Amino acid sequence: MDSASQFLLGAAVGVATLGRRTAPWKAALWGGIAGTAPDLDSFIDHGDAIAAMTLHRAESHALFWLTLCSPLLAALPAWLHGERAMFKRWWLAMWLALITHPLLDAMTVYGTQLFLPFTNHPVGLGSVFIIDPMYTLPLLIGVMAVLAQRNDSGRKWNTVGLVLSTLYLVWGAAVQSHVESVARASLPPSEQATARVLVTPSAFNSILWRVVVRRDGDYAEGFYSLFDRERRVRFQRFPHDARLEAELKRAANAAHARMAAFTHGFYALKEDAGRVRLTDLRMGQEPYYTFAFHIAERENGALMPVPAERVGSLGDVPKRLAWLWERLKGKDSPPPR
């Protein structure tokens, strides 16, 4: 999730955990710091674009390492504020603020490596968009209330904010399951049980959902709004170069292998003028994607690896947002291309 949501979640967790034991501003401040800290890995230079993408949300988001770091972080407020007798409670608050960060991130589609160092499997449920005001607003109101009132009434508002934001995540997971069932029912009978289907919310909401179906020779994209009159997803298919994929596998292209694992197979390949482009199909919409990379070039007939270069484009954002708003309301119009 975005940094503002993570800060507010950490602040709300800090206030809820420490309660009356310390001033609300201390609990909110240090909870917010702990809730934001895992994203400091964004400032690490990993050498190329794919490494930067796939090594974000890695060790700094691993539950094991964050648990080990939590007592060190808890020692700071306990010492600075002269509350050493409360060290165990500060430890609990900092641990909860730290681990709720990657757990929330794992609800997005990006991919969070929760279980390092035991496995680098990226967890990305994709049931909430990376920025969603409906998730963030209850947390903001709750934290503002507790800072303004500084009494039990403010703490109750903080608790309500945490409960509502959590229920919103439950709502997103439930709607995602519903949309997936609609999407599978919209596929040909031969594909309904076996198709690789990705369902994610469109930007800033949980009403309009994007569906991607990945097959060996192509992929399909469709959209479904909870306000659609017809319980059906209309798909448009796009090519994926399966022969190029096989060639990259034979060449043991490291960038291709890393992205294939990180995206759980939801990527597309295209060769243009001897340059191979790999597109992450999970974030964005056709033909504009957040993450796309040049990963190889053809020399004397062979594919040679090159340092990954990011080439993704967001296209005409105002036009796409205008379409999103109309499509969200149930208007069955084709997306801008």
SEDO-442835 format. One record per atom (N, C-alpha, C): y negated, x negated, z negated. Coordinates in steps of 0.02 Angstrom, whole numbers, padded with zeros to 5 digits, always signed. Layout:
BEGIN
YXZ...
END
This chain:
BEGIN
+00060-00042+00000+00000+00000+00000-00063-00044+00000-00120-00012+00011-00183-00049+00012-00200-00074-00058-00245-00123-00061-00261-00157-00124-00294-00109-00174-00335-00062-00150-00368-00015-00196-00316+00028-00232-00267+00052-00195-00214+00093-00226-00174+00052-00276-00159-00010-00258-00120-00052-00304-00159-00068-00367-00224-00080-00360-00265-00094-00420-00266-00033-00465-00277+00026-00435-00281+00087-00475-00214+00104-00507-00159+00092-00471-00094+00104-00501-00083+00058-00561-00098-00007-00552-00091-00053-00608-00135-00035-00667-00197-00013-00652-00243+00007-00706-00216+00068-00743-00192+00117-00706-00166+00178-00737-00104+00162-00779-00061+00119-00754-00002+00100-00791-00021+00062-00855-00070+00017-00849-00093-00020-00908-00120+00026-00961-00161+00074-00942-00189+00121-00990-00134+00163-01023-00087+00188-00982-00034+00230-01008+00011+00191-01056+00022+00127-01043+00068+00088-01084+00035+00065-01149-00028+00046-01146-00061+00020-01206-00090+00075-01249-00105+00133-01220-00129+00189-01259-00189+00173-01302-00185+00191-01367-00241+00181-01413-00242+00110-01442-00195+00068-01423-00189+00002-01455-00245-00046-01437-00279-00033-01381-00334-00076-01360-00384-00033-01323-00442-00062-01309-00494-00026-01273-00470-00008-01202-00485+00053-01179-00462+00072-01112-00484+00025-01057-00544-00003-01062-00568-00047-01008-00526-00110-01004-00502-00135-01062-00459-00194-01061-00392-00178-01027-00363-00122-01046-00299-00102-01017-00306-00091-00942-00360-00057-00921-00370-00043-00851-00384-00107-00811-00425-00151-00839-00443-00213-00803-00381-00257-00793-00345-00270-00846-00287-00315-00840-00229-00282-00803-00223-00217-00812-00172-00182-00772-00189-00186-00698-00253-00178-00680-00273-00183-00611-00263-00253-00583-00278-00304-00624-00266-00373-00602-00192-00385-00588-00150-00363-00634-00078-00371-00624-00054-00330-00564-00083-00271-00555-00063-00228-00499-00082-00256-00432-00132-00299-00430-00155-00329-00367-00126-00398-00355-00108-00432-00408-00088-00503-00404-00034-00518-00352+00018-00477-00343+00070-00496-00294+00044-00506-00223-00012-00473-00206-00039-00479-00138-00078-00544-00127-00083-00587-00177-00114-00652-00166-00076-00694-00117-00013-00676-00104+00026-00714-00054-00004-00708+00016-00049-00661+00026-00081-00653+00092-00123-00714+00110-00142-00754+00060-00185-00812+00073-00144-00875+00088-00078-00870+00088-00036-00928+00103-00029-00936+00178-00039-00997+00203-00032-01012+00274+00041-01032+00286+00078-00990+00322+00149-01003+00335+00161-01037+00402+00109-01049+00441+00118-01090+00501+00116-01053+00566+00144-00992+00569+00139-00952+00630+00137-00879+00613+00125-00838+00664+00111-00767+00653+00171-00729+00626+00231-00744+00651+00290-00709+00628+00308-00729+00556+00301-00794+00541+00313-00816+00472+00264-00782+00425+00200-00777+00445+00150-00744+00403+00169-00672+00390+00196-00638+00440+00214-00568+00432+00276-00560+00388+00328-00597+00403+00393-00586+00370+00397-00619+00302+00353-00666+00286+00353-00697+00220+00302-00666+00173+00263-00618+00199+00222-00577+00154+00269-00527+00120+00253-00509+00059+00296-00466+00019+00366-00498+00009+00366-00562-00003+00429-00597-00015+00434-00615-00090+00433-00680-00107+00443-00700-00177+00392-00666-00224+00330-00659-00202+00279-00630-00246+00291-00555-00258+00337-00525-00220+00352-00454-00229+00424-00443-00254+00457-00497-00273+00527-00492-00296+00529-00473-00370+00568-00424-00386+00572-00399-00454+00593-00453-00504+00638-00497-00482+00663-00550-00526+00607-00598-00545+00571-00622-00494+00518-00672-00508+00460-00640-00545+00443-00579-00530+00388-00546-00565+00405-00535-00639+00468-00521-00653+00490-00513-00722+00483-00578-00760+00499-00634-00727+00492-00699-00759+00419-00717-00772+00375-00695-00727+00304-00712-00733+00267-00667-00783+00295-00609-00798+00258-00560-00838+00237-00585-00907+00279-00622-00944+00255-00645-01010+00197-00694-01005+00196-00734-00951+00141-00782-00942+00076-00744-00929+00079-00693-00888+00019-00654-00875-00002-00615-00937+00045-00590-00976+00029-00552-01036-00005-00595-01089+00011-00660-01088-00019-00704-01138-00095-00710-01129-00120-00701-01067-00192-00708-01055-00233-00656-01092-00222-00591-01082-00263-00543-01119-00249-00545-01195-00186-00557-01214-00170-00558-01285-00209-00614-01320-00217-00671-01286-00252-00728-01315-00328-00720-01309-00352-00700-01249-00423-00694-01237-00456-00641-01280-00421-00587-01294-00449-00531-01332-00429-00533-01406-00397-00587-01427-00378-00593-01497-00328-00540-01519-00282-00522-01473-00233-00470-01488-00161-00497-01484-00153-00556-01513-00087-00588-01508-00033-00548-01543-00051-00510-01594-00002-00469-01628+00026-00415-01582-00011-00401-01528+00010-00350-01480+00043-00380-01418+00065-00443-01424+00091-00477-01365+00147-00438-01331+00194-00412-01369+00251-00376-01339+00227-00315-01300+00177-00279-01326+00152-00221-01290+00114-00242-01227+00075-00297-01231+00042-00324-01171+00094-00346-01121+00148-00376-01144+00202-00398-01100+00231-00338-01062+00245-00284-01098+00272-00225-01066+00223-00197-01014+00159-00194-01033+00109-00167-00987+00103-00210-00924+00101-00276-00932+00095-00320-00874+00157-00318-00830+00216-00313-00862+00278-00309-00823+00278-00245-00781+00261-00189-00812+00261-00126-00775+00209-00127-00719+00150-00154-00733+00098-00157-00681+00120-00202-00623+00154-00256-00639+00178-00302-00587+00232-00270-00544+00283-00241-00575+00340-00218-00535+00327-00153-00499+00279-00113-00524+00264-00052-00487+00230-00067-00421+00199-00126-00415+00168-00146-00351+00220-00150-00295+00272-00192-00302+00321-00194-00247+00362-00130-00239+00372-00094-00294+00409-00031-00287+00369+00019-00245+00303+00020-00254+00261+00062-00212+00261+00037-00140+00255-00029-00131+00256-00058-00064+00321-00040-00027+00376-00037-00064+00440-00023-00033+00443+00048-00005+00398+00092-00027+00396+00159+00000+00364+00161+00070+00328+00108+00089+00300+00104+00156+00352+00073+00202+00337+00072+00267+00387+00050+00316+00387-00026+00327+00337-00061+00301+00327-00131+00318+00389-00174+00303+00414-00171+00242+00471-00212+00223+00454-00256+00163+00484-00243+00105+00470-00279+00044+00535-00310+00018+00534-00375+00007+00595-00411-00012+00603-00410-00088+00622-00351-00112+00625-00338-00184+00675-00382-00221+00729-00401-00187+00786-00428-00224+00797-00503-00214+00744-00538-00191+00747-00611-00192+00754-00635-00265+00789-00690-00278+00819-00737-00231+00891-00720-00210+00913-00661-00225+00983-00643-00213+00994-00621-00140+00945-00587-00111+00948-00567-00041+00877-00558-00017+00865-00574+00047+00798-00564+00076+00795-00500+00117+00840-00453+00104+00839-00390+00140+00773-00354+00128+00735-00337+00182+00671-00303+00172+00680-00227+00163+00657-00202+00107+00662-00131+00093+00598-00096+00118+00606-00047+00162+00549-00011+00188+00568+00062+00201+00560+00105+00152+00582+00174+00158+00539+00213+00209+00476+00195+00215+00434+00227+00265+00416+00299+00251+00413+00319+00188+00398+00389+00172+00325+00400+00154+00284+00347+00153+00213+00354+00141+00177+00303+00184+00118+00322+00210+00079+00276+00251+00046+00225+00205+00029+00168+00233+00004+00113+00192-00063+00129+00159-00102+00175+00189-00163+00201+00159-00159+00277+00160-00157+00307+00102-00153+00380+00099-00197+00405+00042-00254+00435+00057-00300+00459+00005-00268+00508-00044-00220+00547-00020-00188+00596-00064-00147+00563-00119-00124+00502-00107-00090+00464-00160-00142+00432-00207-00194+00404-00178-00241+00364-00216-00289+00405-00259-00310+00463-00234-00361+00503-00268-00343+00522-00339-00282+00547-00354-00265+00564-00423-00270+00503-00470-00250+00444-00446-00256+00384-00487-00328+00367-00501-00370+00373-00449-00441+00358-00458-00473+00405-00509-00459+00470-00504-00488+00518-00551-00465+00504-00622-00400+00489-00630-00373+00476-00696-00403+00415-00728-00409+00360-00690-00437+00298-00718-00511+00308-00733-00548+00341-00689-00619+00353-00702-00629+00396-00765-00585+00445-00774-00591+00489-00832-00580+00451-00897-00530+00408-00898-00515+00372-00960-00570+00321-00975-00601+00292-00924-00655+00244-00936-00718+00280-00957-00728+00341-00932-00789+00378-00949-00785+00410-01018-00726+00437-01036-00720+00475-01098-00695+00433-01156-00652+00384-01142-00627+00338-01193-00597+00375-01253-00562+00428-01240-00529+00465-01295-00464+00493-01269-00432+00535-01310-00367+00561-01291-00371+00605-01229-00428+00639-01220-00436+00681-01160-00434+00638-01097-00469+00581-01098-00468+00536-01041-00399+00509-01027-00362+00493-01081-00294+00467-01071-00249+00521-01042-00261+00583-01060-00221+00637-01030-00234+00643-00955-00297+00636-00936-00313+00637-00864-00279+00579-00828-00277+00521-00861-00243+00463-00832-00169+00478-00821-00138+00509-00871-00067+00526-00865-00056+00577-00809-00100+00626-00804-00095+00676-00751-00100+00642-00683-00146+00594-00677-00154+00558-00614-00090+00521-00594-00059+00489-00643+00004+00453-00629+00059+00501-00609+00063+00558-00643+00116+00607-00627+00105+00635-00557+00043+00653-00540+00030+00683-00475+00042+00633-00418+00022+00570-00428+00033+00521-00376+00107+00508-00366+00145+00509-00420+00218+00499-00415+00250+00559-00380+00228+00619-00397+00255+00679-00364+00238+00678-00289+00182+00649-00271+00164+00644-00200+00214+00599-00164+00237+00546-00197+00288+00504-00166+00354+00542-00158+00370+00582-00207+00431+00623-00202+00424+00673-00144+00366+00703-00138+00352+00749-00082+00362+00713-00015+00335+00652-00009+00341+00615+00054+00414+00601+00072+00454+00582+00022+00524+00569+00036+00561+00632+00057+00544+00689+00026+00576+00752+00043+00557+00774+00114+00493+00768+00131+00471+00787+00198+00501+00741+00250+00505+00678+00235+00536+00631+00282+00608+00650+00298+00646+00670+00247+00715+00691+00258+00717+00753+00301+00671+00799+00289+00668+00861+00329+00653+00845+00402+00603+00802+00414+00584+00786+00482+00640+00749+00518+00676+00706+00482+00732+00672+00514+00786+00722+00537+00798+00773+00497+00848+00823+00517+00824+00861+00579+00759+00876+00582+00731+00908+00641+00736+00862+00702+00721+00799+00692+00724+00751+00748+00794+00743+00774+00843+00737+00730+00912+00729+00753+00936+00791+00789+00917+00850+00766+00936+00911+00799+00904+00917+00868+00850+00880+00880+00816+00882+00944+00847+00835+00995+00892+00791+00973+00926+00744+01018+00985+00777+01052+01009+00748+01107+01071+00773+01138+01128+00771+01087+01174+00817+01090+01229+00821+01041+01267+00755+01033+01274+00718+01087+01312+00655+01083+01276+00602+01041+01211+00609+01030+01172+00558+00994+01154+00580+00923+01164+00642+00906+01137+00668+00843+01164+00633+00782+01227+00614+00783+01257+00584+00723+01249+00509+00721+01243+00477+00780+01246+00404+00783+01180+00370+00799+01130+00407+00821+01067+00377+00843+01032+00341+00785+01000+00286+00802+00958+00251+00753+00889+00283+00754+00872+00318+00700+00811+00358+00698+00765+00332+00642+00702+00322+00660+00652+00301+00612+00599+00356+00607+00585+00379+00546+00537+00431+00534+00484+00405+00486+00421+00404+00508+00367+00380+00465+00306+00426+00473+00265+00431+00421+00204+00472+00426+00152+00439+00471+00112+00478+00504+00056+00451+00541+00001+00433+00492-00053+00404+00517-00104+00374+00474-00135+00424+00425-00138+00404+00362-00178+00436+00310-00153+00506+00288-00091+00525+00305-00069+00592+00286+00007+00595+00283+00032+00652+00260+00105+00663+00259+00122+00730+00293+00079+00751+00339+00090+00813+00376+00117+00799+00446+00087+00750+00479+00108+00732+00547+00151+00669+00543+00211+00674+00572+00260+00619+00568+00277+00592+00637+00287+00528+00640+00307+00494+00703+00381+00478+00699+00417+00490+00753+00489+00478+00756+00504+00429+00812+00543+00378+00797+00565+00329+00847+00641+00329+00848+00669+00334+00908+00741+00330+00918+00755+00267+00958+00796+00223+00932+00811+00160+00965+00881+00162+00995+00885+00147+01060+00949+00141+01094+00953+00072+01126+01011+00056+01156+01020-00011+01184+00973-00026+01242+00963+00023+01285+00923+00010+01345+00853+00038+01343+00836+00076+01292+00769+00105+01288+00755+00128+01217+00696+00155+01207+00679+00187+01143+00637+00248+01159+00636+00294+01112+00599+00356+01122+00552+00367+01064+00495+00399+01079+00445+00414+01028+00428+00488+01032+00420+00518+00973+00399+00588+00969+00361+00600+00906+00329+00659+00901+00289+00676+00843+00307+00747+00819+00302+00756+00754+00317+00822+00725+00268+00835+00668+00234+00892+00672+00189+00913+00619+00221+00971+00580+00208+00972+00516+00234+01027+00475+00203+01094+00496+00149+01092+00535+00117+01152+00561+00141+01171+00632+00188+01132+00659+00214+01150+00725+00250+01217+00722+00241+01257+00774+00273+01322+00777+00348+01315+00792+00365+01264+00830+00434+01254+00850+00465+01196+00811+00523+01207+00784+00557+01154+00747+00595+01109+00797+00557+01069+00831+00586+01027+00882+00539+00968+00895+00568+00909+00907+00530+00850+00925+00540+00836+00999+00484+00832+01035+00488+00814+01107+00480+00739+01113+00528+00707+01143+00529+00634+01148+00507+00611+01217+00474+00554+01218+00460+00518+01280+00493+00450+01275+00530+00432+01328+00568+00369+01326+00530+00312+01359+00543+00251+01333+00511+00191+01358+00564+00136+01364+00555+00090+01411+00608+00040+01422+00609-00015+01370+00669-00039+01357+00681-00099+01316+00728-00143+01356+00711-00207+01363+00750-00252+01405+00811-00279+01368+00867-00244+01376+00928-00264+01341+00955-00330+01366+00946-00344+01430+00969-00409+01456+00929-00466+01427+00864-00455+01418+00822-00506+01387+00842-00517+01314+00861-00463+01281+00884-00468+01212+00947-00511+01207+00994-00499+01253+01056-00539+01253+01041-00612+01268+00993-00624+01312+00975-00693+01328+00944-00729+01268+00902-00694+01232+00872-00724+01172+00924-00738+01118+00973-00695+01112+01027-00707+01064+01067-00768+01084+01082-00776+01149+01120-00835+01171+01080-00899+01159+01014-00893+01166+00972-00952+01155+00958-00965+01081+00982-00921+01038+00972-00927+00966+00898-00933+00949+00859-00889+00980+00787-00890+00967+00773-00867+00896+00744-00911+00856+00736-00898+00784+00687-00841+00772+00633-00837+00810+00583-00784+00801+00614-00716+00816+00654-00712+00869+00687-00650+00886+00735-00629+00831+00775-00676+00806+00824-00660+00754+00789-00636+00690+00734-00669+00673+00698-00651+00612+00669-00581+00618+00638-00566+00675+00607-00500+00684+00660-00445+00692+00716-00461+00723+00769-00411+00729+00794-00389+00661+00800-00437+00615+00822-00421+00547+00766-00386+00508+00705-00409+00515+00650-00383+00476+00633-00311+00495+00640-00295+00559+00624-00227+00583+00685-00181+00582+00742-00206+00560+00804-00167+00560+00820-00141+00631+00803-00183+00680+00819-00166+00749+00768-00123+00785+00715-00103+00752+00664-00061+00784+00609-00105+00815+00627-00135+00872+00581-00177+00909+00596-00170+00983+00549-00191+01024+00559-00189+01096+00541-00256+01126+00572-00272+01182+00561-00335+01217+00537-00322+01288+00492-00365+01311+00467-00360+01379+00448-00430+01403+00465-00445+01465+00445-00508+01495+00392-00495+01548+00337-00531+01544+00282-00523+01591+00255-00592+01610+00261-00608+01674+00238-00673+01700+00269-00731+01661+00333-00724+01645+00369-00778+01611+00358-00782+01537+00319-00736+01508+00306-00736+01436+00343-00676+01404+00378-00689+01351+00417-00637+01317+00377-00609+01259+00370-00544+01259+00333-00509+01207+00382-00467+01165+00379-00475+01099+00419-00434+01053+00371-00389+01015+00386-00324+01015+00343-00275+00983+00380-00241+00926+00350-00241+00867+00376-00204+00809+00358-00130+00820+00410-00088+00829+00399-00018+00845+00384+00025+00784+00385-00003+00726+00379+00038+00665+00307+00057+00649+00259+00015+00668+00190+00026+00647+00145+00030+00708+00115+00088+00719+00074+00100+00777+00104+00158+00816+00085+00163+00879+00115+00213+00923+00105+00188+00994+00148+00210+01038+00147+00187+01108+00079+00200+01141+00049+00150+01175+00071+00081+01183+00037+00032+01135+00007+00058+01081-00033+00016+01037+00005+00005+00971+00018-00058+00956+00056-00074+00896+00021-00126+00855+00030-00121+00789-00002-00167+00743+00024-00238+00751+00090-00244+00762+00121-00309+00765+00160-00317+00831+00135-00362+00873+00171-00382+00934+00158-00457+00942+00208-00493+00968+00204-00566+00970+00232-00592+01036+00202-00646+01062+00234-00686+01113+00280-00736+01078+00344-00736+01096+00391-00778+01059+00427-00829+01102+00422-00823+01169+00458-00870+01213+00425-00870+01281+00438-00924+01318+00415-00930+01387+00473-00956+01430+00473-00935+01492+00527-00955+01537+00507-01019+01573+00551-01069+01567+00541-01133+01601+00605-01152+01637+00598-01159+01704+00656-01176+01746+00714-01128+01735+00697-01065+01727+00748-01013+01719+00772-01002+01649+00755-01045+01602+00778-01039+01533+00721-01016+01488+00739-00979+01436+00689-00956+01387+00679-01009+01334+00619-01034+01328+00603-01085+01279+00560-01055+01224+00576-01069+01161+00536-01041+01106+00466-01072+01105+00417-01032+01084+00348-01055+01076+00324-01032+01008+00273-01065+00980+00245-01041+00916+00222-00968+00924+00244-00926+00880+00230-00855+00886+00155-00842+00885+00133-00802+00934+00063-00784+00941+00057-00708+00937+00015-00684+00891+00008-00612+00883-00036-00583+00938-00013-00530+00970-00049-00500+01026-00055-00424+01019-00043-00397+00960-00046-00325+00950-00116-00298+00960-00121-00235+00980-00185-00203+00991-00184-00132+00962-00241-00111+00934-00246-00043+00906-00276+00006+00956-00299-00018+01013-00325+00027+01064-00390+00061+01042-00403+00120+01071-00463+00157+01056-00452+00198+00992-00471+00169+00935-00456+00199+00870-00488+00267+00861-00553+00276+00876-00583+00343+00868-00547+00396+00910-00528+00379+00970-00492+00427+01013-00424+00444+00984-00390+00395+00958-00324+00407+00929-00330+00449+00865-00381+00436+00825-00390+00475+00764-00407+00548+00780-00447+00558+00832-00464+00626+00853-00401+00663+00875-00359+00628+00913-00295+00660+00934-00251+00674+00873-00248+00626+00827-00206+00635+00767-00227+00698+00729-00292+00710+00722-00316+00768+00685-00295+00833+00719-00301+00834+00785-00282+00894+00822-00206+00904+00820-00169+00850+00828-00096+00855+00827-00070+00873+00758-00103+00848+00706-00084+00865+00638-00087+00940+00627-00137+00973+00657-00146+01046+00647-00096+01087+00687-00052+01053+00725+00000+01089+00762-00015+01097+00836-00069+01069+00860-00085+01073+00931-00040+01025+00970+00000+01053+01015+00051+01013+01050+00019+00979+01110-00016+00924+01098-00049+00887+01151-00020+00816+01154-00015+00786+01213+00013+00719+01219-00032+00667+01188-00004+00615+01158-00045+00563+01127-00082+00522+01180-00138+00492+01161-00175+00450+01209-00136+00388+01226-00135+00371+01289-00099+00311+01312-00148+00260+01341
END
